[in-house]
Amino acid sequence: MERKQDERVTHRVPQRAFLFLVLAIGIALLVSCGNGEEQSDEVSSETLSRTPIASSNEALAPSLPWLPCHTHISVERETANPTVPTPEVINIQMLERPYRIVPNDIVLEQNRPYRLVVETGDEWHSLRVYELFDEDLDLNIPPNGRAEVLVLPKRPGVIVISDARYIVETPFYSTITIVPEGMTASSWQPSCGRLSISSPPAGASVSTTFALEGSVEKPSDTDLKIARIDAWIDGAQIGSTTRVHSSPRDLQSEFVLSIQDAPAGAHTLLLLAYFQNNSLAATATIPLDFLPNTPHRSLLPGYLGTIDLPAESDLLSLPVTVQGWVVIPGSDKGTGVGSVEIWNGPRETGKFLTEATYGAYRPDIAQALDHPPFTSSGFFAHVSDLPGGQVDLHVYVRDGQSGDYVSPRFRQPALTRRIAMAEGKVIDAAWPVALAAAPDGRIFFAELLTGNIRILENGLLLPNPFATLEDVSNYWESGLTGLALHPDFAQQPYVFAMYVVDNPDTGLPLMQRVVRYRDENNIGQEYSVVIDNLPATTTNRHNGGRIEFGPDGKLYISIGDIDVPDLAQDPTHYAGSILRFNPDGSIPADNPIPGSAVYAIGFRNVFGVAFQPETGSLYASENGPGGFDEINKVDAGKNYGWPDYMGVTRDEGIIDPIAVFGTWPQPAYAPTGVGFAPARKDLLLFCAYREVGLHALQLGGPAYVTVESEMVLSKNCMLDVTYSSDGWLYYSTISAIYRARLEDLLRLQGNETQ
């Protein structure tokens, strides 16, 4: 994707002041979002409340209408006198479903009053409205509570609403349904997706138990994902799947939906696709003739089948789509197959990966085997747990009646396919937020929530932690956030870690601290505090917490604005800055401000720092407020604008980013870890928490500040990336660590190593 200099977005935030009027923030008991009334199966723009919504209706208020599709709101204010600034009321209902989403957006007009009415369900909600006003709007609402706030936007824009809570050690955005008060169905302009069925064809005769394949092409004006597909016949739900495969950037999502015990006879199958927030994304109908199942005839001791994908000659990345067909000859009930299993290696010595979705309609196989027309013999699976290099996939089949494993006829002991993986999963890990590569090939990594520092050696996890920090605060964006190795690690084997210290009296963060261990046979010894009393948030956001040694031997540290944005413009305060220390924690004499560790100011929340191996320049990723995410080249003594500036400003005294993401309506990235690889010094690699993937910016010019192009090298990077001396790139998600050869990832993109 081309990213030219003149296409970047310029945005200046006005001086921050309280320019919106808070009329009332009331808290009162409210009828809970409980059981909805029973719905019928009719789909009509005039009777939206009758759309069948399956299990999700238990979480919706009975009076809440179901919209035909994802929508943006842009309607005229209903008032008798247009000159009178009558507020338009927007109800925001807080449901209790744990989805990581940003809710539907509302486009607001400038200088027009709006009343936000927030009603909660059975939990506390910490609600924040971003970007639109001169100050972020914060509401803390108790269970079954209500709050009303009158707001007056000072510029046109889009409300971005976040409900940030912490459930089962996993942060998420809860579902938020937005309905303007007094509006009718005709007031909503639907932006519908398209649901299509690839097999079986319309009118086909199929077994009453089979699998249906299709795809949903979602609207381009939303970054919500397709979360599930439901199937209905005669007002009854007969199938549902949440196994919908799509990358964060894909507009098209593929699915395989198992239909169980459909009623025999000719019927029209109704399909409903839903977004993550339970709003309806697309619908489709398909007529099918369901033939009743008949008992098994004599079963033969084997089956026929093949693996269609993946091909042996392909170089693959994760996840891998495995699909093919199997059938037990002699059966009249479907194919006689009960289940299909995918293994890495033989069952006796290998690893079980997943049970495939089985029963996709394959008329070609039915015809070739002279089977009845309802033969359904295809299987389909997405596999994410594979190592890099050569992998032997094995497919095993269980008999549908006995449950026994059966062997394929003419092939023993299973269907197999040897494939080549450009990347692979190394281990499952709990929030491996920071990675650091030692000269001997070992990878040290920090677990955000546990306080553990652990080691990978030759791709294997050592059984004992290198060290465990006991007083780590895991309050929202806190934890063990940073890790770095001494620049002369071979002679001075010191491991540096940065973490948020817990206040045992309040449960809130107390401060941030940098500590040091000496590596002795993979165990941390000689614990010492290097830097203490660094700023930490007292709310729940913006600690920063990344550390990295530069080619000058100094330790660079990122500190977020600790949720007090104005501090980022105060050079006497460490918040909102990148700091520079000596390895012993003292302040270098050549820092931009004598006696101060401040190296550069004007940052909101930097969560990735790395040095370009040729120039030694520092690059940092910065998270914006629901957008305006940045990649910055950081120079000593410079100001990077936050909170007064976002994106490209071209104002004197403010350093512009080299790349900006999330300028509406494009999606925000939430960039995290940053890294370089010696083989391609022109590629800046970074992970993204929201636009999940290992991204690469190809930099040009002698100073490497011009972005020539952008690539996504992998779909498996959310937290950090580092290059190891053994030639592997290691990168992490919230649940695993992966590795790949950079040249293999580039070959998949058609961009060979230069």
N, C-alpha and C positions, 0 to 999 in steps of 0.2 A: 504494500500500500504506500503510495507516494505521500510524502509529508513535506510540502514546500513551505519556505519561510513566510511568504506573503499570505498563506492561508490560515495562519494561527490566529486565535481569537484574542482580541484586546478587551479587557474589562477592568474598570476601576470601581472600587467600592467607595461609596460616599463616606464622609466622616461619621464615625460611629456615634450614635446618640439615640436616646429613647424617642423615636418619632412615631411610635404607634401607641394608641391609647388603650389601656387595659380597663374596661368598664367593670368587669366582675370576674372573679374566678371562684365560683361557688362549688360546693361539694354537697351532693344530696344523693339519697338512695334512689336507685333506678331499677326498673324491671330488668332482670338479667337477659342476656342474649340467648336464652334457652331454646326450648323445643319449638321448631317450626311446624306449621300445619302440613299435613300430608299433601304431596304434590302429584299432579297427573303427568302424563307423558306428552301433552300437546306442546308444540313449540310455536309461539306466535308473538309478534312484536306488540300486539294489543293485550295479550294475557301473559305477561312475562312471569308473574308470580306463580304460574302453573308449571313452569319448566321443572322437570324432575332433576333433583340435585343429590340424590342418593344419601350417603351418610353425612354429607356436609350440612344438611338442613338442620341438624341438631345444634349447630353452632350459630345459627342465624336467627335474628328476630323475625317473628311471623310477618310483620308489616314491611320488611325490607324487600323491595322488588329485585328480581333477578334480571340483569341486563342481557341482551342477546350476545354481546361481545365486549371485549376491552374497549374502553371509551376514553376520549379526552373531553373535557367540559369547556364549552365556549358558547354561552347563551346570553340573551338579553336579560337585563334586570327587569323583574316584574314589579312595576310601580306606577301609580296613577299619574304622578308628576315626575317626568324624567329628570327635571332639574334638581329635585330633592335627593340628597345622597342617602337613599334608603339602603341599609345593609342587605347584602345577599347572604343568606344563612347557609352554612355548609355543615352538615352533620358528619361526624367522624365516629364510627362505631368500632370499638376495640374488641376483636375476637381473640380466642385463646388457642389458635393453631400455630405450632412452631415452624414457620417458614422463613427462610432467609431471603427476603424480598424487600424492595422498595415499592410502596403501594402505587395505585393509579395516581397520575398527576392531575392537578387542576391548574389551568391557565388563568391567572388573575390580571385584571386591568389595573393600570396605574391610577393612583389617587381615587380609588373607589373602595368604599368600606365593605368589609366582609366580617361576619360574625362566625367564629369557629366554635362549634358546640361539640364537646368531646364526652362520650359516654363509655364507661369501662365495663368489663365483664367481671370475672371472679378473681382477678389479680390486680396488684398495683401496676401502674404504667408510668414510666418515665418518658414523656413525649417531648420531642424537640422538632421544631419547624425551622428548616435551614434556608439560608441564602436570600430570602425575599425581603427581609426587613433590615433595618440598620443594626438590630441586635437579634441573635438567635432567640426564639421563643421557647421557653422551657415550662412544662407543666408536669407536676407530680400528682397523680390522681389515684385515690385508694380504690379498692374493690367496690364495684357497684356505685361508682361515683360519677360526678358530672362537673364539667368546667366550661365556662363561656368566656371568650375573649374577643373583643372587637379590635380588628387590625386594619391598618390603612397602608397598603403597599405604596412605596415611594418610587417604584419602577415596575414596569410589567415583567412578569416572570412566571415561574412554575413553582408551586408549593412542593417541597420534598419533605415528607414526614417520616420520622424514624421513631420507632418504639423499641428502645434498647433495653433488653432484660437479659438475665443470665440464667439459663435453665439447663440443668444436668451438665454442667461444665461446657456448655456450647452456647456462644452468643448468637442471637438471631434477631431479625426484624419480624415482629408479629404481623398477622393479617390486619389490614386496615381497609374498611369498606367506606367509600365516600359517596354520599348522596345529597345533592343540593335540595333544600327544603322546598316543597311546593312544586317540584318539577314533574312533568309527565314523561311517558316513554317516548313521545315524539320529540321531546327536547334533547334527547341523547342522540348523538351522531355516532353510530357504531363503526368501528374499524375492525372488521371481521377477518378471521383467518380462514383458510381453506383446508378442509379435511378430506382426504382422498383414500380410497381402498385399492391396494395393488393386487391382493388376492384374498378370497376367491373372486372371480368375476361376478357381476350382477346377474342374478337368475340362476346361479350354479346350484346343483344338488350337492349337499354336504351332509356329513354326519352331524348328529345333534350335539356332539362334543368335538370341537375342532379349534384351530387357531386362525386368527384373522390378522393380516399384515396391512399396514398403511402408513400414512405420514400426515403431519399437520404443518402447513405453511402458515406461520403466524404473521401478524401485521408487522410492517417495518417500523411503526411508530411506538413500539414498546420494547423494553428489555426484559420483560417478564418471561419466564420459561413455561413451557407446557409441562404440567405436573402429572396429569392422569387422563385416562380415557375410560369412559363408562359406556356400557352397551345395554340397551333396553328393548324388550319385546312385550307388547300388550300391557304396558304400564308396569312391568316388573323388570328389575335389574337382573341381568343374567351373566354379567361379566364386568371386570374392571382391571385396569393395570396402572401401576405407577412406574413401570419399567419403560420409560420414554427416553430415548437416546438422542441427545443433542449437545453440541458444544455450546459454550456461552455466547458465541458470536453467530451461531447458525440460526437462520430463519426457519429452516425445515427440521422437524423432529420426527424420527421414525419410531414405530411401536409395533409390538406383536401382542395381541389381546386374546386370551384364552376364553372361549365360550363353553360354558359347562351346562349340559342338559337342556338345550333349547327345545321348545315344544315342537313335536313333529308336525309337518305340513308346510305350506307356503306362508311366509311371514316377511314383514319389513323390519329390518334391524335398524334401530335408531342409535347413533353414536354421538356422544357429547365429549368434547375436549375442553379441559379446564386449565386456567393459569394457576400459578402458585397461590394466589390469593383467593382461589375458588370462584373467580369470575369466569363466565363462559367464554371460550376462545373461538370455537367453531363447532358446527354440527354437520352431520351427513346421514343419509339413509341408504340402505342397500337391500333389494329384495333377494331372498334366498329360499330355497326349497330344502327343508330339513327332513332327512330320511331317518326313520327309526333304526337304532342299532339292533343287530341280531347276534345271537350267541356265537362264540368261537367255534370254528370247526377244528379239525386236528391241527395242532401247531407243530411246525417243523422245529428242529433243535437250533436253528440259526436264523439270521435275517440278512437282508440285502441292504446296501447303502453306500454312501460316499460322502466325502467332505468337499463341498463346492468352493468355499472360501475359508481361510485365506489361501492364496496360491503360494507354492513353494518358492517361486522366484522373486517374490516381493520382499522389500525391506519395509518393516512395519513399525508403527508407533502404537502406544497404548491409548485407549482400549482397542482390542482386536475383535473384529466381528467374525464369529465362527458360525457357519451355516452349511447345511447339506440336507440329506434325506436318508431315512431308514424305513423299512417296512418288513414285517414278518409275514411271509407268504402263507396263505391258507386261512387268514382271518377275515371275517366279514364285519367285524366291529372296528371301524377305522382301519388301523394297520396292525392291531394287536400289540402295539408298543405302549408301555406304561410310562417310561421316562427315559431321558437321554442325559448322560453325564459327560462333562468335559474335564479331563485330567491333564496335568503337566507330567508326562511320563506314565509308565504302567501303574495300574492300581496297587500292585504289591509294594512298589518302591517310590511311586510318584506322589503328587500333591493334587487333591481334589480342588477344582477351581469353581465350578458352578453347575447347576442343573439347567439345561437349556429349555427355553420355551419350545414346546413340541406340538405339532399338529397343523402347521401351515399348509394351506391348500396347494397341492402339486399335481395338476392334471396331466402333466407330461409323464410323471412316474406312474400314475394310474393307468394311462394308456399303454405304456411300455410293459407293465406287468399284467395287463389284462384284468385289472381290478375294477370293481364298481366305480361309478363316477364320484362317489363321495370319499375316495381314498385321500387322506390328509397325512402326508408323510414328511413334511419339512421340519427342521429344527433350526433354532436361531438363538445366539447368545452373544453378549458383550463381555469380554474377559479383560480384567485390569490387573490381575495379579500374576505377572509373568516377569522373569528375569531378562536381562539383555543377552544378546548373542543368539546361538542356536537353541531352539526349543522344540521338543517333540510333543505335539498335541495328540491325545488319545481320546476317542469317543467310545463310550460304553452304553449299552442299551439294556434296560430291564423289561422283562415280559409284562404285559398289562394285566395278565390274570394271575400268574404265580409270583410276580415280583422278583424272579431270579434274573441274574445277569445271563444274557445269551450272547453267543459269539457270532460274528458275521460269517456267512457262508463264503468260502473260498478265500477268506482272509482271517489270520489269527494273530493275536487274540482280540484285536479291536481295530476300528478304523483309525489310521494315524496320518499325521501331516507334519513334516519338518518345516519350520519357518525360521526366519532370521529377524530378530528384534533389534531395532535401532536404539531403543530405550527399554529399561526394565525397572520393576520395583525391587528395591534392595531389602527394605524391612518396613513393617508397620511401626509407627511411632506416634507418641502423644504430643501433638503440637511442636514439632521440631523447628522452632522459630528462627534459630541462628545456626549456621554451619561454618566451620573453620577447618581448613586443610593444612595438615602438617607436612613438612618436607619429605617425610618417609612414607607418605601415602595414606596415613590414617586421617579419618574425618572425625573431628570433635563436633558434637551438636548439643544444643541447649533445649530442654523441654520447658516450654513457657510456664506451665501450671504446676509441675511437680518440683521444680528446683533442681532437677537432675541434670548433670553434664555427663554425656555418654560418648562412647567411642565406637566407630566402625573401623575394622581392620580387615583388609582384603575382602571387603564387601560383607563381612559378618559382624554382628553386634556382639561386643564383649559382654560377658554375663553381669559384671559388677559395674555400677556407675563409677565414673572417674571422681565425681564429687557430688554432694547434695547440699544445697543451701536450705536451711530449715526455716528461715524467717522471710520467705518470699510472699509478697502480697499477690493474690490472683484476683484482685478486684477489677473486673472488666478488662480494660486494656493494660493491666499491670502484669507483672510476672518476671521471669528470668528472660530478659529480652535481648541481651547482647553477648557476643563471644568473640574473642580475638586471641591470636597467638603472638608471642614476642617475635619481632622481625628477625632476630638471630636465634630462632627456636632450637636449632641443632646444638648451640653452645649454651644457651640460656632457656631451658625448656619450661617457660612460664605460660600459663593459660590465664587470660583475663576474662572476667565475666561481669556483666552489668545487670542489676536487678532492682526491682522496687521493693523496699523494705516495708513489711507489714507493721501497723500500729496495733499491738494486741489489745489496747484499751478501747479502740473505736472500730477496729476491723477495716479501717481505711488506710490508704497508702501514707506512709510517714515521710519517706524521702527516697532518692535513688542513690545507689552505691556501686562502686567498682571495686572488685576484689581480685586477688591473684593467688594462684596455686602453682606449685612446682610439680611437674610431671615426673613421677618415679614409678616405672614399670606399670604404666596405665592407671595409676592411682594418684589423686591430687594430694600433695603434702604441703606443709609450710603455708597454711592459709594466712593471708594478711589483707587488710583494708588499704587500698591505694587511694581512692577518692571517696569522700563521704559528703553527706548533706547536699546532694544535688537536688534540684527542684523535682517534685512529683505532684501529680494531680490530686486534688481533694474531691473531685467529682467522679468522673469515670473515664476520662479521655485524655489523649495527647501527652503521653509520657516520652515518646520517642524511644530512646534506649539502645541505639545501635552504636557499636564501637568498632574501630578499625585502625590498624597501624598504617601510616603513610610511608612512602619511600624515604622520607626524612627521619624516620625512626620515632616520630611523635605519635601519640595516641589521640585520635579524633573521636568525638562523642556527639551524638545528636540528642538534643533535648526538645521535646514538643512545647507548645505554648501553654501546657498544663491547663487548657480550657480557659485561659485568661488571655484572649488574643492580643490586647494592647501591650503585653509584656514582650512580645516579639519585636517591638520597635524600641525597646529600652536597652541600650548597650551596657547598662550597669547590672542588668539581670540576666541570669543564664537561661531562662525559659525562652523558647522560640529561637534557639541558636544552635550553631555547631561550635563545639569547644575543642581546644587543642591543649594537650598536656604532655609533659615528659613522662616516660614510662614509670617513674617513681611517684607520679602524682603532683609534681611541682609544675609551676607555670613557666613555659619557655620565655627567655628574655626577648626573642624576636617576634612575639605575638603582636597583632595589630594595635591592641590597647595595652600599654605597659601595666603589668601587674594583674591583668585579667586573662582568663582562659578563653574569652570570646574570640572566635575566629571569623564568624560571619553571622548576620542576624536576618530576621524577617522570614522565619519559617513557621508553618502551622504544625506539621507533624512529619518529620523526616523518619522514614522507616527503612532506609537502605542507603549505604555509603560504600563506595569502591573507588580505587585509584586506577587510572588508565596506565597500562604497563609501559607505554612508550614515552608519554609526556609527563607522567606522574601526577596528572591533574585529578582533582577530587570531583566525583559525580555523586549526586544524591537524589533519591526519589522523595517526593513530597505529596502527601494526601491532602486534597482540597475538601471544601465543605459540600460533599455530595456531588462533586464535579470539580473542574479546574485542577485536576491532578497534574503534577509537573515532574519533569526530569531537569535538574539544574546542574550546570558546571559551576562549582563553588570556588571562589577566589577569596583570598585573605582580605578582611576588612570591608567586604561588600554587603549591600543590603538587598534582600530578595523580595521585599515588598509586603509580606503579610503583616497585618490584616488590611492595609489600605489598598493593596493592589493584588489582582489575581491575573494569571495568564500574561500575555505580552502587552507591555505598557508603553515602551519606547519613551519613558519619562527619564529625565536626567537624574542620576543618583540611584536608580533602581535597575537591578540586573534581571533581564528577561530569561525565562526558562528556554531550553533548547527544544522542548516538546511539551505540549499541553494535551491532556485527555479529559473527556467528560464535559466538553462545552456543549450544552444542551442543543439539539436533542441526541447527540452522540452519548454512548454509555460512559460512565465513570469507570476507571480502572482500579483505583486504590492500590497503586504500586507499592511493592515492599522491597525485598532483597535485591541488590544490584551486584553485578559481577562482570569481569572480563576474562577472556581466554587468550593465552599468548598466541595461538595460531591465527586468530582474527582480532587484531588490536582495534579494528574499526567497528567491531560489534559490541554495543553496550547491551548486556543481558539483564533483564529484570523480571521478577515475578509479579503477579497481580492477584489481589485477594478477591476482587469482584469480577473483572473480566479475566477469569482464571486462565493461566497459561504461562509458559516461558516465552516471553517476548524478546525480540532483538531489534534494536535500532541500529541501522547502518549509518555511521557517522562519517562526514566528509569534511574537507578543508584541513589546512595545516593545524588548526587548533581543535579539531574534532568537535565542532559546535553546530554543524549543519546536519540535519537529519535527511538522509537521502531516501531511505525506505524503512518500512517496518515489516517484520515477519513474526509469526507465531510458530515457534519450533516444537512446542509440546503443549498438551492440554493438562499437564500435571505439575503445575508450579503455582503455589500460593504464598509461600513465606520467604524462602531464601534460596540463593544459588551460589555455588563456589566451584572453582576449578582445582582439581587435584593434580599432584605431580605425576600420578600414574596415567594421566591423559583422559580421565573421566570428568564429565560435568556432573555434579551432584546437586539436586534441587528437591524441594520439599513441599508437601501439602500439609493440611492440618492433621492428617492421619498416617502419612507415609513419607519415606525418602526414596527418590528415584535416581537413576544415573543413566548417562548416555554419552556416546562419543559425539562431539560437536560436528565433526565432518559427516556423520551419519544423519544427524538432524538436518543439516544443511542440504544433504543429498535428497532427503525427502521433500524439501522445499524447492528443489531444482537450482540450488545456489551452492555450488561446490566451493571448497576452501580455496581462497586466493593466495 
